[in-house]
Amino acid sequence: MDSRPITADSRPRLRERLAAAPEGSPDSFVLYDPQRVAPGHLSLTRLGVGAVQLFDGSKSLREIGRIVPVPVDGLVQLATALDDGLFLDGPKVLAYLNGPVRRPSCIGCYPPEPDAIRERFRKLFTNPGGPGLPDENAARTKSLRAVLVPHMDYARGGVTYGWGFKELLERTDASLFVIIATSHYSPERFTLTRMNFATPLGLATTDQAYVDRLVHHYGTGLFDDPVAHLPEHSIELEVILLQYLYENRRPFRIVPLLVGSFADCVHLGRDPSQSADIARMVAALQRAEREAGEKICYIISGDLAHIGPKFEDPEPVAEPFLSFSRKQDESVLATLHEADEGEYFRVIANEKDARRICGLPPTWLTLAVAKPSSGRVLHYSQYVHPTGHESVSFAAAAFYE
């Protein structure tokens, strides 16, 4: 397809990995995009679903009209709505994928209104168990090199976010944050983006020169999955908190890097530094930082254990397994005090990552790159679903020069 208006002779192709679900009545369905490239959804009749299934790029709308009892004009309207909604392969979706701005995908986890966002985020610091509001004039006895924060939704991550971001504001004067985050949706090991991140609090600018340096030192392959960043929450949830912290203070820039699974390293019991691509990324990040000419602070976006039937464990989460998992988390977190990425990996690998610690890749990578002299666990929490369907644990930790 080209950029011209859709006509009866157009041959629309539906994008892959879309989904449809019943909506109210047996003859009503909703088409949506689990990857959230398409920002909304589209209501379809049963007949519309049958027509859309023929949008495979091989047939014109005129030809499809001979197969399904839908007027060609109706098919043109349907294809146009799909194209406008970014459900079709074609110039419009490519323009977004290659465009300068990533739209927010996590509204609902936080409110759409800026004032409501500010009120919600204030409570991450002031709710019971929170660290209190950050004070940017606090005495800096130690200079922050990196901070680990959750990427759980704010309702469950709660004050653990506050502990991490308070330390960030108080312990670094950096204006460039390299966000190294868990990748949940992509098979690629590393995925960069040049997109700037839009949220209701404004536009967070991605440092293009830093991205250029990182690409130069790492090599090709960092943009092989153009969709990876679009549905991903692990960077957006940190970016909007940075915006909240720094509005009316100072501008900042980001470098958004997603890190995929280290399952191969765990399976082989081999330290990640022995994998050529991981070692190359460590070196590339270190060289990019040396050439930056300014202070850098790393933000690790990662959680700890994921257990329960939601994650394919056979039994609901309950005691004594909850206490066992908490004890295992404590063993993992103990390695962070020495900021020892090797020992951190070994503790997780020794249990074959049986509890699915999604923060393993970004935490190991950041410690290997930043080489902090020490670390400190600031807060830990373990969310447990009331029915035992799942439990996710997470922590805030700070790492110092």
N, C-alpha and C positions, 0 to 999 in steps of 0.2 A: 504493500500500500504506500501511497505517497501522501503529501499534505493537502491534496485537493479534497473538496467536500465528497462525502460518501454518496454514491449513486447506485442505481440498480446493477451496474456492471462492476461494482467494487467486489473484491474477494476478501472479506474480513477474516482475520485469524485471531481467535481467542487466545489470550496469554495462558501459559501453563500454570498449574498449581493453584487455580482458582477453586472455589467451593460454593456449593448451593445448599440451602437448608429450607425446610418447610417454614412457612410464615403464616400462622393463623389457620387458614383453611386448607383442605387437601389440594386445592388448585392454585395455591399461592406460595411462591418461593422467593427467597432473597439470595442474590448472587453477591459474594464478598471475596475479598482477597486476604488470605491468612498472612501474606507477606506485607500487607499494608502499603504496597506501592499505590494501589487505588485507595484513595482516602475515605471513600464512602461505600455504600452498597446500592444495589439496584434490584427493585422488585420485579418479579417475572411471573407470568402465568405458566401453567403446565405446558401450554402450547409454545410459549416463549422459550422455555427451557429446551424443548425439543428442537426449536429453530437454532438456538445458540449452539447446541451441540454439533450443528453442521457448519459452524464458523471455523473451518480448519484451513482456510486459505486456498482451497482447491476449487471452490465453487463460487460463482457470482451470486449476488442476492437474487438476481432474476432466476437463476437456476434453482436456488433454494426454494423460491416461491412456487416452483412446480412440484416440490417434494412435500412441503408442509402447507396446510391451508391458512396461510397468512398473506395478506396483500403485500405486494412488493413495496408499496409506499410505507407500510407498517414495518417491514424488515429494514428499510433505509433508516427510519426513525430509531428503531431498536439499535442498529449498528452504530448510528451517530451517538446515541446515549452511551453505549459501551465505550466508544472511542473517547468521548469527552470525559468519561469517568476513569480512564486509563486501564480499562479491562482488555483492550485489544493491543496486539503487537502493531507497532507503527510509529510514525514520527512523533506523535504527542507523548507517548510513554518514553521514547528514547530521549526526547528533549528534557523530560524531568530527570531521568536517570543520569544524564550528562549535564544537568543544569547546576547553577551555583548555590541553590538553597535546598536543604532538607527540611521538609515540613515536620512538625511534631507528630509523633505517633502514640504518645502516652497520655494525652488528655483523657481524663477519666481517672487515672492514677493521681493526678492533681487537677484542680479546677481550671476552667478556661479563663477565668477573670483574674487579672493581675493582683487586685487587692485580696481576693480570696486565697490566691497562691501565697502571698506574703504572710497572711494570717496562719495558714497551714504550716508553713515552714518555720515561723516563729516558735510554734509549739514543739518542733523537733528539738529545740534547745531548752524550752522552759517547762515542758511537761514533767511529771514526776520521774525521777531517775535521769533527767537530762543534765547537761553540763552548765546550763545558764547561757545567756547570750554572749557571743564572742566579743572580745575587747581588742581592737586592732592596736591599741597602745600598750598592751600587756608586755611586760619585760621578756625579751627573747633570750632565755638562758641557753636554748639550743635552737639551731637553724634546721628547719624541716627540709628533708630531702624528698620524701614521698609519704603519702598517706593511703591507707587501705580503708575503703568505705563499702557499705553494702550496695547492691542494686535491687534488693527487695522493694516491693511497693512501699510507699511511705507509711501506709497504715500499719504495716507489720514491721518494717525496718525501724520506724519510730526514732527514739532518741539516740540509737546507735549512729544514725546519720549525723545528729547534732554533735556528738563527741568527736567524730572525725573532722567535720568541717569547721568546728571551733578551733581545733588545733591548726588546721590549714590557715585560717585567717590570721591567727595570732603568731604563727611561727615561720611565715615566709613572706617576703616582699616581692616574690616572683609575679610577673604578669603573663607568663607563658606556661600553660599547663599541658603536659603530655598525658592524655588520658588513655591508659592501657586497660582494656576492658574485655570481659568474657564475651565470646561470640557464640550466640545461641542458635543461629539459623544457617550458618554457612559451613561447607566442608573445607574451606580454605584455611590454611594455618594462620595467615596474616592478611588482613584487609584494611587498607587505608581508604580515606575519601578526601576529596578536595571540597566537598560541600560545606557551606556555612550552616550552622544549626539554628533554625528559627524556633522560638517558643513564644508564648504569650508575654514574656518579659523582654522580648527583643531578639536581636540576631547576634549569636556568638560567632566570631570570625575565626575561621581556620587559617593558620599561618602557612601560606602557600610556599614561602621560601624554605621553611623547615621541612615541609612535605617533599619539596624538590630535593633537598639534601638527603633525606631518608631514602628516597627512590634511587638517587644516584649511588649511594653506598650499598644498598641492599640488592638492587637489580630489578628485573622484571617480575611480574606476578602479583603485585600488591593491589591491583585493581581488577583482578580476574572475575570477581563476583560483584557486579555493580549494584545488586539488590541488597547485599548483606547489611548495610547500615540503615536501610529504610525502616524495617520493622524493629530494629534492635533498641531495647530499652536501656542497656547497660551504660551507654554514653549519655543519652538524653537526660536520664535522671540525675546525673552528676552535673551536666551543663547548666540546667535550670537552677540548681542550687548555687552554682558559682555566680550566675546572674543575680540571684537574690542577695548573695553576700557582698558582691562588689558594686552593685548599682549605687550611685552617688559616692563611690569611693575612687575607683580607678578602672580604666578599661583593661581587658585581658584578651588573650588569644588562646586557641586550643590546637592540639594535634590529636585527631581521633584515630586510634589504632585498635582494631579488634583482633583478638588472639583466639584461635581455635584450639581444638582438643590436643592434649599431650598423651592421649591414650596409648599411642605406640610406645612412648617412653616408659609409661607405667607397665605395660604388658611385658616389655623386654627387661624391665628393671634397670634401664639405662638412663643415666643422668641426661637431662635435656641438652646440656652443653655439648654432648657428643653427636647430636643431630645437626647436620650441616646447615639446614635452613634456619634453625633456631640460633646456632652460633653466629651465623651471618647477620641475623636481626640484632643480636646483642651488640655486635661490633658496629653495625650501621647506626643504631640509636646512640651509642657512645660517641661516634664521630660526628653525628649531627648535632649533638649537644655541645661538643667542644667547639664547633664552628658557629654556634648560635650567637656568641658574643653577649649573652645575658644569662641571668639566673633562670634555671628551669626547676619546676616542681612537678613531680609525677603523681598522678592520681590512679590508684589501682581500684578498679571496679569489679568486685568479685565477692561471692558468698561462700559459705562453708558446706556443710552436709545437706544432702537432699535424700530423704528416706521416706518410705511408706508406699502404699499401693499406687499413688499417683506416679511414682517413679519405678513401678514394676516390682516392688518388694511384695512378697506374698501375703504378709500379715499387716493389719493396722498397727500404727505406731503406738506403743505403750511401754510401761515399765516391764522388765528392767532394761529394755533396749534403749530407751531414751537416756537413761543415766549412762549407759555404756557409750552412746554416741557423744554425749557431753564430755565424758572423760577422754575420748579419742580426740575431740576438738581441742581440749586443753593441751594434749600432746602436740598437736599441730601448732597451736598458738605459742607454745613454749619456745619453739624454734625461732619465732619472730623477734624475740628479745635480743638474740645475737645477730639478727638480720642475715641468717645463714641460709641461702637458697638451696644449697646441697642437702642439708639436714632436713629442711622443710619438705623437699621432694621425697627424701628417703622415708620419712614418717608416713606420708600419704601412699607411696608406692608399696610399703610393707604391708598395708592392708588392701593392696590392689585397687585402690580408690573405690572400694566397695560402697562408700557413702556418697560418691559422686560430688566431689568438692570442685565446684565450677570455678572457684577462684584460683585453682592451681596454676593454670597457664599465665594469667596476667601477674600474679604475685611473684612467681618464680622469675619471670622475665624482668620485672621491674627491679627486684633485688639484684639480679645478675648485672643489670645495666647500671643502676644508681650506686651500687656498692656502699650503702650507708654503714656507718660505724656501729650503730646500735638501733634498737627498736623498742617500742613500748605498746602493749595492748591497752587500749583505752576503754573498750566496752565490748561485751559479748551478750548475745541473746539467742534464744532458741524458740522459734515459733512452732507451735503444735496445733494442728487443726482439731477442732472439738471432737470429730468422729475418728481421729487417728488416720485420716486419709493421707496426710503428709506432715512432715516436719522439715523445716529449713532453718539452719543456723547461720549466723553471720556475726561479724565483728568489725570494730574500728581499731586501727593500729597506726602508729606514727613511726617514721624512720628518720633518723637524724644524720647530719653530716659528721 
